[in-house]
Amino acid sequence: MPATDLPRIRVTKILMLVTDVGFVVYFLVTGLGLIPPEWAFADYANPIMAAWNWSFLWIDLLASATGLTSLWLLRRRDPGGPPLMLVSLVLTMASGLMAIAFWTLRGDFSPAWWAPNLYLLLFPVPAVVALVRAGCLYNVDPVRDGRPCEVHGPAASTINE
């Protein structure tokens, strides 16, 4: 069964939408200085830590742009949707991994910051595996004799909503 036929793709799409909008909202809130100090990560006021946080802007916005575009393409049943979804999910995972690695190296464990970054790292995994197994990495579905990786089968309505 092709990856795009799997019901869990619907959950991934919802999580992607929330996450991609969340990335944009997070940087707007951060830029406007609306994060209360008690919610901020350790050394939040340190200019080096602030620069580290802002270094995520580009990967997070790229993940958002590719994610929102892939959701739009999937809704249109465009064969470019699954590969772009894969790109977005991998960027999202990389963002979460980079943050977790940093906090690990610092020996800093705050559930308020680890939880969202573990979410970013882990929620994409099932869909990434399914998309890669289905050949969506190359926009080709090996199950369908090399034709474009597209939405078909019983779950087609799930992914194209």
ChimeraX commands (.cxc) that place a marker at each C-alpha (Angstrom):
marker #1 position 0.00,0.00,0.00 radius 0.5
marker #1 position 1.50,3.37,-0.97 radius 0.5
marker #1 position 2.34,5.76,1.84 radius 0.5
marker #1 position -0.22,8.27,0.72 radius 0.5
marker #1 position -2.94,5.67,1.34 radius 0.5
marker #1 position -2.11,5.35,5.03 radius 0.5
marker #1 position -4.68,6.86,7.42 radius 0.5
marker #1 position -1.93,8.22,9.69 radius 0.5
marker #1 position -1.09,10.75,6.98 radius 0.5
marker #1 position -4.23,12.65,8.02 radius 0.5
marker #1 position -2.84,13.01,11.55 radius 0.5
marker #1 position 0.54,14.09,10.16 radius 0.5
marker #1 position -1.13,16.73,7.99 radius 0.5
marker #1 position -2.95,18.18,11.00 radius 0.5
marker #1 position 0.24,18.17,13.07 radius 0.5
marker #1 position 2.15,19.77,10.19 radius 0.5
marker #1 position -0.39,22.57,9.89 radius 0.5
marker #1 position -0.30,23.29,13.61 radius 0.5
marker #1 position 3.51,23.09,13.69 radius 0.5
marker #1 position 4.09,25.21,10.59 radius 0.5
marker #1 position 1.77,27.95,11.81 radius 0.5
marker #1 position 3.33,27.55,15.28 radius 0.5
marker #1 position 6.83,28.23,13.91 radius 0.5
marker #1 position 5.66,31.55,12.46 radius 0.5
marker #1 position 3.75,32.50,15.61 radius 0.5
marker #1 position 6.72,31.59,17.83 radius 0.5
marker #1 position 9.08,33.91,15.99 radius 0.5
marker #1 position 6.50,36.71,15.90 radius 0.5
marker #1 position 5.95,36.38,19.66 radius 0.5
marker #1 position 9.70,36.17,20.27 radius 0.5
marker #1 position 10.43,39.16,18.03 radius 0.5
marker #1 position 7.81,41.23,19.82 radius 0.5
marker #1 position 9.28,40.23,23.20 radius 0.5
marker #1 position 6.04,38.66,24.42 radius 0.5
marker #1 position 7.54,35.55,26.04 radius 0.5
marker #1 position 7.39,36.01,29.82 radius 0.5
marker #1 position 10.81,35.58,31.46 radius 0.5
marker #1 position 9.53,32.67,33.59 radius 0.5
marker #1 position 8.64,30.77,30.39 radius 0.5
marker #1 position 11.91,31.51,28.63 radius 0.5
marker #1 position 14.77,29.05,28.29 radius 0.5
marker #1 position 17.89,29.26,30.47 radius 0.5
marker #1 position 20.03,32.37,29.85 radius 0.5
marker #1 position 17.33,33.81,27.57 radius 0.5
marker #1 position 18.66,37.36,28.09 radius 0.5
marker #1 position 22.23,36.37,27.13 radius 0.5
marker #1 position 22.95,37.80,23.64 radius 0.5
marker #1 position 24.69,34.59,22.58 radius 0.5
marker #1 position 21.65,32.52,23.58 radius 0.5
marker #1 position 19.34,34.99,21.83 radius 0.5
marker #1 position 21.44,34.64,18.66 radius 0.5
marker #1 position 21.33,30.85,19.00 radius 0.5
marker #1 position 17.53,31.00,19.23 radius 0.5
marker #1 position 17.26,33.28,16.20 radius 0.5
marker #1 position 19.57,30.98,14.24 radius 0.5
marker #1 position 16.57,28.64,13.95 radius 0.5
marker #1 position 14.49,31.26,12.13 radius 0.5
marker #1 position 15.54,30.18,8.63 radius 0.5
marker #1 position 15.21,26.42,9.05 radius 0.5
marker #1 position 11.87,26.85,10.83 radius 0.5
marker #1 position 10.47,29.25,8.22 radius 0.5
marker #1 position 11.69,26.97,5.42 radius 0.5
marker #1 position 9.99,24.01,7.12 radius 0.5
marker #1 position 6.82,26.10,7.40 radius 0.5
marker #1 position 6.89,27.28,3.80 radius 0.5
marker #1 position 7.51,23.80,2.38 radius 0.5
marker #1 position 5.00,22.24,4.77 radius 0.5
marker #1 position 2.17,24.66,4.02 radius 0.5
marker #1 position 2.90,24.44,0.30 radius 0.5
marker #1 position 2.91,20.64,0.42 radius 0.5
marker #1 position -0.46,20.63,2.19 radius 0.5
marker #1 position -1.86,22.90,-0.51 radius 0.5
marker #1 position -0.42,20.67,-3.25 radius 0.5
marker #1 position -1.78,17.52,-1.61 radius 0.5
marker #1 position -5.21,19.09,-1.44 radius 0.5
marker #1 position -4.99,19.72,-5.20 radius 0.5
marker #1 position -3.77,16.12,-5.77 radius 0.5
marker #1 position -0.58,17.51,-7.24 radius 0.5
marker #1 position 2.15,14.84,-7.45 radius 0.5
marker #1 position 4.64,17.37,-6.04 radius 0.5
marker #1 position 2.88,17.27,-2.67 radius 0.5
marker #1 position 4.37,14.10,-1.15 radius 0.5
marker #1 position 8.03,14.93,-1.94 radius 0.5
marker #1 position 7.63,18.46,-0.60 radius 0.5
marker #1 position 5.91,17.05,2.48 radius 0.5
marker #1 position 8.96,14.85,2.99 radius 0.5
marker #1 position 11.30,17.87,2.73 radius 0.5
marker #1 position 9.23,19.80,5.28 radius 0.5
marker #1 position 9.10,16.90,7.74 radius 0.5
marker #1 position 12.87,16.35,7.54 radius 0.5
marker #1 position 13.55,20.07,8.12 radius 0.5
marker #1 position 11.22,19.97,11.12 radius 0.5
marker #1 position 13.03,16.94,12.52 radius 0.5
marker #1 position 16.40,18.64,12.00 radius 0.5
marker #1 position 15.21,21.70,13.90 radius 0.5
marker #1 position 14.09,19.61,16.86 radius 0.5
marker #1 position 17.28,17.53,16.80 radius 0.5
marker #1 position 19.51,20.62,16.74 radius 0.5
marker #1 position 17.78,22.06,19.81 radius 0.5
marker #1 position 17.84,18.77,21.74 radius 0.5
marker #1 position 21.53,18.30,20.90 radius 0.5
marker #1 position 22.29,21.81,22.14 radius 0.5
marker #1 position 20.42,21.39,25.43 radius 0.5
marker #1 position 22.08,17.99,25.91 radius 0.5
marker #1 position 25.56,19.46,25.40 radius 0.5
marker #1 position 24.75,22.19,27.92 radius 0.5
marker #1 position 23.41,19.64,30.41 radius 0.5
marker #1 position 20.23,21.68,30.63 radius 0.5
marker #1 position 16.96,19.81,31.03 radius 0.5
marker #1 position 13.78,21.85,31.09 radius 0.5
marker #1 position 10.62,19.93,30.21 radius 0.5
marker #1 position 9.08,23.17,28.91 radius 0.5
marker #1 position 11.75,23.32,26.16 radius 0.5
marker #1 position 12.54,19.63,25.73 radius 0.5
marker #1 position 8.92,18.60,25.15 radius 0.5
marker #1 position 8.28,20.82,22.11 radius 0.5
marker #1 position 11.65,19.97,20.59 radius 0.5
marker #1 position 11.16,16.23,21.10 radius 0.5
marker #1 position 7.77,16.70,19.43 radius 0.5
marker #1 position 9.48,18.39,16.45 radius 0.5
marker #1 position 11.98,15.54,16.25 radius 0.5
marker #1 position 9.53,12.65,16.63 radius 0.5
marker #1 position 6.11,13.48,15.14 radius 0.5
marker #1 position 7.42,13.35,11.53 radius 0.5
marker #1 position 9.10,9.93,11.83 radius 0.5
marker #1 position 6.17,7.65,10.82 radius 0.5
marker #1 position 5.28,9.77,7.80 radius 0.5
marker #1 position 8.93,10.14,6.72 radius 0.5
marker #1 position 9.37,6.37,6.82 radius 0.5
marker #1 position 6.12,5.80,4.92 radius 0.5
marker #1 position 6.93,8.41,2.25 radius 0.5
marker #1 position 10.45,7.09,1.69 radius 0.5
marker #1 position 9.26,3.48,1.52 radius 0.5
marker #1 position 6.65,4.48,-1.06 radius 0.5
marker #1 position 9.30,6.09,-3.26 radius 0.5
marker #1 position 8.02,9.62,-2.71 radius 0.5
marker #1 position 11.59,10.81,-2.27 radius 0.5
marker #1 position 11.95,10.73,-6.04 radius 0.5
marker #1 position 8.30,11.49,-6.78 radius 0.5
marker #1 position 8.05,7.90,-8.03 radius 0.5
marker #1 position 5.95,5.19,-6.47 radius 0.5
marker #1 position 7.67,1.82,-7.02 radius 0.5
marker #1 position 4.44,0.02,-6.14 radius 0.5
marker #1 position 2.88,1.64,-9.21 radius 0.5
marker #1 position 5.66,0.70,-11.68 radius 0.5
marker #1 position 7.51,4.00,-11.54 radius 0.5
marker #1 position 4.53,6.29,-12.12 radius 0.5
marker #1 position 4.48,9.51,-10.08 radius 0.5
marker #1 position 3.92,9.15,-6.35 radius 0.5
marker #1 position 0.35,10.31,-6.10 radius 0.5
marker #1 position -2.73,9.97,-3.99 radius 0.5
marker #1 position -4.86,6.93,-4.79 radius 0.5
marker #1 position -6.75,4.13,-3.12 radius 0.5
marker #1 position -9.18,4.11,-0.19 radius 0.5
marker #1 position -7.44,6.88,1.75 radius 0.5
marker #1 position -7.18,9.30,-1.18 radius 0.5
marker #1 position -9.92,11.46,0.29 radius 0.5
marker #1 position -8.03,11.56,3.61 radius 0.5
marker #1 position -4.86,13.05,2.19 radius 0.5
marker #1 position -6.60,15.39,-0.26 radius 0.5
marker #1 position -8.93,17.10,2.20 radius 0.5
marker link #1:1,2 radius 0.2
marker link #1:2,3 radius 0.2
marker link #1:3,4 radius 0.2
marker link #1:4,5 radius 0.2
marker link #1:5,6 radius 0.2
marker link #1:6,7 radius 0.2
marker link #1:7,8 radius 0.2
marker link #1:8,9 radius 0.2
marker link #1:9,10 radius 0.2
marker link #1:10,11 radius 0.2
marker link #1:11,12 radius 0.2
marker link #1:12,13 radius 0.2
marker link #1:13,14 radius 0.2
marker link #1:14,15 radius 0.2
marker link #1:15,16 radius 0.2
marker link #1:16,17 radius 0.2
marker link #1:17,18 radius 0.2
marker link #1:18,19 radius 0.2
marker link #1:19,20 radius 0.2
marker link #1:20,21 radius 0.2
marker link #1:21,22 radius 0.2
marker link #1:22,23 radius 0.2
marker link #1:23,24 radius 0.2
marker link #1:24,25 radius 0.2
marker link #1:25,26 radius 0.2
marker link #1:26,27 radius 0.2
marker link #1:27,28 radius 0.2
marker link #1:28,29 radius 0.2
marker link #1:29,30 radius 0.2
marker link #1:30,31 radius 0.2
marker link #1:31,32 radius 0.2
marker link #1:32,33 radius 0.2
marker link #1:33,34 radius 0.2
marker link #1:34,35 radius 0.2
marker link #1:35,36 radius 0.2
marker link #1:36,37 radius 0.2
marker link #1:37,38 radius 0.2
marker link #1:38,39 radius 0.2
marker link #1:39,40 radius 0.2
marker link #1:40,41 radius 0.2
marker link #1:41,42 radius 0.2
marker link #1:42,43 radius 0.2
marker link #1:43,44 radius 0.2
marker link #1:44,45 radius 0.2
marker link #1:45,46 radius 0.2
marker link #1:46,47 radius 0.2
marker link #1:47,48 radius 0.2
marker link #1:48,49 radius 0.2
marker link #1:49,50 radius 0.2
marker link #1:50,51 radius 0.2
marker link #1:51,52 radius 0.2
marker link #1:52,53 radius 0.2
marker link #1:53,54 radius 0.2
marker link #1:54,55 radius 0.2
marker link #1:55,56 radius 0.2
marker link #1:56,57 radius 0.2
marker link #1:57,58 radius 0.2
marker link #1:58,59 radius 0.2
marker link #1:59,60 radius 0.2
marker link #1:60,61 radius 0.2
marker link #1:61,62 radius 0.2
marker link #1:62,63 radius 0.2
marker link #1:63,64 radius 0.2
marker link #1:64,65 radius 0.2
marker link #1:65,66 radius 0.2
marker link #1:66,67 radius 0.2
marker link #1:67,68 radius 0.2
marker link #1:68,69 radius 0.2
marker link #1:69,70 radius 0.2
marker link #1:70,71 radius 0.2
marker link #1:71,72 radius 0.2
marker link #1:72,73 radius 0.2
marker link #1:73,74 radius 0.2
marker link #1:74,75 radius 0.2
marker link #1:75,76 radius 0.2
marker link #1:76,77 radius 0.2
marker link #1:77,78 radius 0.2
marker link #1:78,79 radius 0.2
marker link #1:79,80 radius 0.2
marker link #1:80,81 radius 0.2
marker link #1:81,82 radius 0.2
marker link #1:82,83 radius 0.2
marker link #1:83,84 radius 0.2
marker link #1:84,85 radius 0.2
marker link #1:85,86 radius 0.2
marker link #1:86,87 radius 0.2
marker link #1:87,88 radius 0.2
marker link #1:88,89 radius 0.2
marker link #1:89,90 radius 0.2
marker link #1:90,91 radius 0.2
marker link #1:91,92 radius 0.2
marker link #1:92,93 radius 0.2
marker link #1:93,94 radius 0.2
marker link #1:94,95 radius 0.2
marker link #1:95,96 radius 0.2
marker link #1:96,97 radius 0.2
marker link #1:97,98 radius 0.2
marker link #1:98,99 radius 0.2
marker link #1:99,100 radius 0.2
marker link #1:100,101 radius 0.2
marker link #1:101,102 radius 0.2
marker link #1:102,103 radius 0.2
marker link #1:103,104 radius 0.2
marker link #1:104,105 radius 0.2
marker link #1:105,106 radius 0.2
marker link #1:106,107 radius 0.2
marker link #1:107,108 radius 0.2
marker link #1:108,109 radius 0.2
marker link #1:109,110 radius 0.2
marker link #1:110,111 radius 0.2
marker link #1:111,112 radius 0.2
marker link #1:112,113 radius 0.2
marker link #1:113,114 radius 0.2
marker link #1:114,115 radius 0.2
marker link #1:115,116 radius 0.2
marker link #1:116,117 radius 0.2
marker link #1:117,118 radius 0.2
marker link #1:118,119 radius 0.2
marker link #1:119,120 radius 0.2
marker link #1:120,121 radius 0.2
marker link #1:121,122 radius 0.2
marker link #1:122,123 radius 0.2
marker link #1:123,124 radius 0.2
marker link #1:124,125 radius 0.2
marker link #1:125,126 radius 0.2
marker link #1:126,127 radius 0.2
marker link #1:127,128 radius 0.2
marker link #1:128,129 radius 0.2
marker link #1:129,130 radius 0.2
marker link #1:130,131 radius 0.2
marker link #1:131,132 radius 0.2
marker link #1:132,133 radius 0.2
marker link #1:133,134 radius 0.2
marker link #1:134,135 radius 0.2
marker link #1:135,136 radius 0.2
marker link #1:136,137 radius 0.2
marker link #1:137,138 radius 0.2
marker link #1:138,139 radius 0.2
marker link #1:139,140 radius 0.2
marker link #1:140,141 radius 0.2
marker link #1:141,142 radius 0.2
marker link #1:142,143 radius 0.2
marker link #1:143,144 radius 0.2
marker link #1:144,145 radius 0.2
marker link #1:145,146 radius 0.2
marker link #1:146,147 radius 0.2
marker link #1:147,148 radius 0.2
marker link #1:148,149 radius 0.2
marker link #1:149,150 radius 0.2
marker link #1:150,151 radius 0.2
marker link #1:151,152 radius 0.2
marker link #1:152,153 radius 0.2
marker link #1:153,154 radius 0.2
marker link #1:154,155 radius 0.2
marker link #1:155,156 radius 0.2
marker link #1:156,157 radius 0.2
marker link #1:157,158 radius 0.2
marker link #1:158,159 radius 0.2
marker link #1:159,160 radius 0.2
marker link #1:160,161 radius 0.2
view
